[in-house]
């Protein structure tokens, strides 16, 4: 199966008024209409020829969308507010919208109940947990986080209590 070619456009990096991210790029409506199908807004993007990165088109209202660009990406690509950015974007056809760390895959294989609890969550909550586990570079830390999260789901009947989970993850 061949991957679809990314849609390409240029945008100006703008400062965001949103508290969750520092800057964003406006996505032309003609491009967004081709990518937002069936409710999914998950995409793979490149910025100035960077490697592909999984993210989402974020609605701004009235059918317009933006791509957030965090401080790390700005630093990595030496981007400043007002800079032109070459964007490549295509639909993310992956199951979760983020990679599944091998430590979590192994835990799913060994723990059928934990696997069931994880997969009973909404896709957004699944991505949050995948991000938490995958954000660590150390395999031992990823394994500990994966185990801690599955234990948390089991202890809370498949519900995430974010404050409690965050406190538990900080204890290590």
C-alpha positions in Angstrom: 0.0 0.0 0.0 1.4 3.4 -1.0 1.3 6.3 1.3 -0.6 9.3 0.0 1.5 12.3 -0.9 1.4 15.1 1.6 -0.6 18.3 0.8 1.8 21.2 0.8 1.3 24.9 1.6 3.2 27.8 3.1 2.1 29.6 6.3 3.4 32.2 8.7 4.2 31.2 12.2 1.8 33.2 14.5 1.8 33.8 18.2 -1.1 32.0 19.8 -3.4 33.4 22.4 -4.2 29.9 23.6 -2.5 28.9 26.9 -1.7 25.4 25.8 0.7 26.2 22.9 2.8 29.2 22.1 2.4 29.5 18.3 0.5 28.0 15.4 0.2 27.9 11.6 -3.1 28.5 9.9 -4.2 25.6 7.6 -5.9 26.7 4.4 -9.6 25.6 4.4 -9.1 23.9 1.1 -6.4 21.7 2.7 -8.4 21.1 6.0 -11.5 20.0 4.0 -9.5 17.2 2.4 -8.1 16.0 5.7 -11.0 16.3 8.2 -13.0 13.2 7.3 -15.2 11.1 9.6 -14.5 13.3 12.6 -10.7 12.5 12.7 -8.4 15.4 12.6 -5.2 13.4 13.2 -2.4 14.2 10.7 1.2 13.7 10.0 3.1 16.9 9.3 6.5 18.1 8.2 7.8 21.7 8.9 10.5 23.0 6.6 11.4 19.5 5.6 11.6 18.0 9.1 10.8 14.4 9.8 7.0 13.6 10.0 5.4 14.3 13.3 2.0 13.1 14.5 -0.4 15.8 15.6 -4.0 17.1 15.1 -5.7 19.9 13.2 -7.1 22.2 15.9 -10.4 23.9 15.2 -10.4 27.7 15.4 -14.0 28.2 14.6 -16.0 28.8 11.4 -14.3 25.9 9.6 -10.8 27.1 10.1 -8.0 25.0 11.6 -4.4 25.5 12.9 -1.4 23.3 13.6 0.2 24.1 17.0 4.0 24.5 17.1 5.5 24.2 20.5 8.6 25.8 21.8 10.7 22.7 21.2 9.8 22.6 17.5 10.5 26.3 17.2 13.9 25.9 18.8 14.8 22.7 16.8 13.8 24.4 13.5 15.0 27.9 14.5 11.6 29.4 13.9 10.5 32.9 15.1 7.1 34.4 15.2 6.4 35.9 11.7 8.7 33.3 9.9 7.4 31.6 6.8 7.1 27.8 7.2 6.8 25.2 4.5 4.2 22.6 5.6 3.6 19.1 4.4 0.5 17.4 5.8 -1.4 14.1 5.3 -4.0 12.1 7.1 -2.7 9.9 10.0 -4.1 6.5 9.3 -2.4 4.9 12.4 -4.6 3.2 14.9 -3.9 5.6 17.8 -2.4 8.7 16.3 0.8 8.1 18.4 3.2 5.2 18.4 2.7 2.5 20.9 5.8 2.0 23.1 7.1 -1.6 22.9 6.9 -1.8 26.7 3.2 -1.1 26.6 2.7 -3.6 23.7 4.3 -6.2 25.8 2.2 -5.4 28.8 -1.0 -5.6 26.7 0.2 -9.1 25.5 0.8 -10.3 29.1 -2.2 -8.5 30.8 -5.5 -9.1 29.0 -7.5 -7.2 31.6 -5.2 -4.2 31.4 -5.4 -4.4 27.6 -9.2 -4.4 27.8 -9.3 -1.5 30.2 -7.0 0.6 28.0 -9.0 -0.1 24.9 -12.3 0.8 26.6 -11.0 4.4 26.9 -11.8 7.1 24.3 -9.1 7.6 21.6 -8.1 10.9 23.1 -7.5 9.3 26.5 -5.6 6.5 24.9 -3.3 9.0 23.2 -2.8 10.8 26.5 -1.6 7.6 28.1 0.6 6.7 25.1 2.2 10.1 25.2 2.9 9.7 29.0 4.6 6.3 28.5 6.4 7.2 25.2 7.7 10.6 26.4 10.5 8.8 28.4 13.7 7.9 26.7 14.7 5.3 29.3 13.1 1.8 28.6 12.9 1.1 32.3 11.0 4.3 33.0 8.6 3.5 30.1 8.0 0.0 31.5 7.4 1.5 35.0 5.0 4.1 33.6 3.1 1.5 31.6 2.7 -0.7 34.6 1.7 2.2 36.8 -1.0 3.3 34.3 -2.5 -0.1 33.9 -2.5 -0.6 37.7 -4.2 2.9 37.9 -6.9 1.8 35.4 -7.5 -1.4 37.3 -7.7 0.3 40.7 -10.2 2.9 39.3 -12.5 0.6 37.3 -11.1 1.7 33.9 -11.4 5.4 34.7 -8.4 7.9 34.7 -8.2 10.1 37.8 -5.6 12.5 36.3 -4.6 14.2 39.5 -4.1 10.9 41.3 -2.2 9.4 38.3 0.1 12.4 38.0 1.0 12.3 41.7 1.7 8.6 41.4 3.9 9.1 38.3 5.9 11.9 40.1 6.8 9.7 43.1 9.4 7.8 41.1 
